[in-house]
Amino acid sequence: MSDAPDLSSLDSQLTATDKSELQTFLNHTRQRSEIQQRTHVMTDMCFKKCVTGIKSASLDRTEEACLSNCLDRFYDVAKLTVQHLQSHRG
């Protein structure tokens, strides 16, 4: 037995506008989740690359610079990728 509600009758109760708004909401939620997941993966990767040992309760300057540079490059690549995809759409 599934805990998910039966939504089969809901489709007939929604207007076209409701369906469009629901689809937009679901798309935004999915995109936000994907961005959060990618950010988590990149943060983890950069941390593993830049923090090679725990020497104190805080990061040293080299680790801070490495993390900042690593994440900056990630965001630069993500921005360029979006721009590239948008330029090929239109």
N, C-alpha and C positions, 0 to 999 in steps of 0.2 A: 504494500500500500504506500502511495506517495504522499508526502506532506504538501506538495505543490497544489495550489488551488486550481479548480477546473475553470479555465478561462475561455472555453469554447463558446459560451453564450455571450461573452463580453464583446466579441467582434461585431455581432449584429446590433449591439446597443451603441456603438461608437459612430459618430459622424465622421465624414471624410476629414474635417478639420481636426477632430480629436485624434484620429489615426495618424495624421501628419505630425501633430504636436508630440504624440507619444513616440513616434519614430525618431523625431529630432532629439527628444530627450534621451532615448536609448542610445542613439549614435554618440551624443556628447558624453554620456556616462561611459560608454565603451572606450572612446578616445581618451578620456581622463584616466581611466584605468590603465590603458596601454602606456600613457606617458609616465604615470607613477611607476609602473613595472620597469620601463626602460631606465628611468632615473635611479631606481633601486639597484638595478644590475650594474649601471655605470659607476655609481657611488661605491658599490662593493668591489668592482674591478679596480678602480682608482685607489681605494683604500689598501687593497692587497698589494698593489704595485708600489705604493708610496710609503706605507707604514710597515717597515720590515721587522720591527721589534718594539715592544712597549718599554720605553726607557723611563717614562715618568707619567704623571697624570694628564699631561698636556702634550700636544704635538710640538716638535721643534721646528725651527724656521725652514729647514730643508723639506720636512714632511708637509708643512703648510703650503709651501711654494709648489711642490710636486702635485698635491691634491688640487690646488687652485688651477694650475696649468692643465692637468688631466681633464678636469670637469669643464674648463673653458673650451678645450679642443672638442669635447663631446658636444657641447652646445653649438659651437661653430659649425661642426659637421651636420648636426640636426637642422640648423637654420639653412645651410646651403642645400641640403637634401630637399627641404620643403620648397625653397625657391626654385630649384630645378624641376621638381614635379609640377609646381604651379605653372611654370613657363611652358611645359609640354602639354598642359591641359587646354590652354587657350589657343 
